Amino acid sequence: MANRLQIDSGPGGASPAREGWEAEANHGRDWVGIAANAASGRGAGRLAVDRLARELEKLGLETRIAWTLPEREALVADATAAQHCRCLVAAGGDGTVADLINERPTVPIAVLPVGTENLFARHFKFVRDPRRAAERIASGEATTMDLGRVGSRRFALMAGIGFDADVVSRHHNARVGRTGSMRPTHRVAYVEPVLRSSFGYRFPPLRLTIDGADGRRESLAGSTAFIFNLPRYALGLPFAPSARGDDGWLDLVVFRDPGPFRALHYLWLVVCGQHLNRPGIIHRRVRRVTVEADEPVPVQLDGDPGGTILPGASPPWTAEIDPDALGVLAPAVSAVAAS
C-alpha cells in the first residue's frame, strides 16, 4: 500500500486527505512533510520531489506533499499538533527555506535543493539526489541553529540593506508574471537589475547603532550593509567567513563609500577574500543592530524583498539574533560550522 498522501486543498484550504492522514499518524507511523515550491512543480523539480517521496517510503516513512501556501500552513500545523513527524523538508531554493522557517516549525527541517543558489542547503551539505537525501532524513540527528529576526520575520542566511537590496527588489519584480505567480529564475537574470541599480540607486547614507561583542553600544555609518547569520552569499562568496549558525551572534559588514564603481570594487575585494582588512569596510559581531536613513532604503532578507527602512520610523528598523530558533536535520557530525 502506498504511504504517500498528495494533498489537494479545496477552496477553503481544507485537505480531503487530512482525515485519513490523521488516522494513519495516530497509529504511530513516522512521517515526513515536504513543502515544495510551486515554481518547481513542473519538470525536474516535480520529478525530484516525487522521487524523494518514493525513497522515503522505501525507508518506512510516510510522506505528505504540500505545493501551495494553504497546504504548507496546514502541513506545519499538523507537524506541531500531531506526533511522529520526523521533519519538514523544504523542496526548492533559499526562498522556499525562508518561507518554511517563517511558518515557525517546531520539528527539524531538511532541504531538497532544487532552486537557483541553494546557499542554506550547501552550507548544511544537503544534496539534490533523492536517495541520499532520504537516507539522511531517515538517519540524521537534529541540531539547532540561530536565526536573525526583523520584527516578526526571520532570516537564516543574511539581511542586505541598500544597493544589494535594490538589485533583489528589481529582480523580484521582473519575476512576477501577469497572473501574480513567480517565474523560475537563473543567475544570468540578475545582470539587468544589477545594471539598472548601478545607474538608478542613490546610495543614501545609513546610520547604524550596534550592541557589539564587548557589550558596548557603537555608532557606525555606511552606504550598504549586510547582516550575516551564515558566512556566504550569492555565488558562494564568503562575505563573513567567521559567521556561524550556532554562536549566538550576527556578523555585520558595512561598506562605507557610495557609488556603483565603489560597490564593484568592494565586490572584487570580497571575491579575493581581502575585504575585511581594508579601509572603508567595517566588520562587527553583534546581537542587535538598528539602521536609520533620511531617505527610503530597501531591505532584502535571504534573497527576497524584505521591506523598506523609512525616514523617522519609530521604532527604528532593527535586526537581532534569535538563538537556537530552528532545528535542522544534520548528519551525525553537525554541519552548522561547515562552509
Stockholm file with secondary structure:
# STOCKHOLM 1.0

chainA/1-339         MANRLQIDSGPGGASPAREGWEAEANHGRDWVGIAANAASGRGAGRLAVDRLARELEKLGLETRIAWTLPEREALVADATAAQHCRCLVAAGGDGTVADLINERPTVPIAVLPVGTENLFARHFKFVRDPRRAAERIASGEATTMDLGRVGSRRFALMAGIGFDADVVSRHHNARVGRTGSMRPTHRVAYVEPVLRSSFGYRFPPLRLTIDGADGRRESLAGSTAFIFNLPRYALGLPFAPSARGDDGWLDLVVFRDPGPFRALHYLWLVVCGQHLNRPGIIHRRVRRVTVEADEPVPVQLDGDPGGTILPGASPPWTAEIDPDALGVLAPAVSAVAAS
#=GR chainA/1-339 SS CCCEEECCCCTTSCCTTHHHHHHHHHTTCCEEEEEECGGGSSTHHHHHHHHHHHHHHHTTCEEEEECSHHHHHHHHHHHHHSSCEEEEEEEESHHHHHHHHTTCCSSCEEEEECSSSCHHHHHTTCCSCHHHHHHHHHHCEEEEEEEEEETTEEESSEEEESHHHHHHHHHHHHHBCTTSCBCCCCGGGGHHHHHHHHHHCCCCCEEEEEEETTSCEEEEEESEEEEESSSCCGGGCCSSTTCCSSSSCEEEEEECSCSHHHHHHHHHHHHTTCGGGSTTEEEEEEEEEEEECSSCEEEEETTEEEEEECTTCSSCEEEEEEEEEEEEEECSSCCTTCC
#=GC SS_cons         CCCEEECCCCTTSCCTTHHHHHHHHHTTCCEEEEEECGGGSSTHHHHHHHHHHHHHHHTTCEEEEECSHHHHHHHHHHHHHSSCEEEEEEEESHHHHHHHHTTCCSSCEEEEECSSSCHHHHHTTCCSCHHHHHHHHHHCEEEEEEEEEETTEEESSEEEESHHHHHHHHHHHHHBCTTSCBCCCCGGGGHHHHHHHHHHCCCCCEEEEEEETTSCEEEEEESEEEEESSSCCGGGCCSSTTCCSSSSCEEEEEECSCSHHHHHHHHHHHHTTCGGGSTTEEEEEEEEEEEECSSCEEEEETTEEEEEECTTCSSCEEEEEEEEEEEEEECSSCCTTCC
//
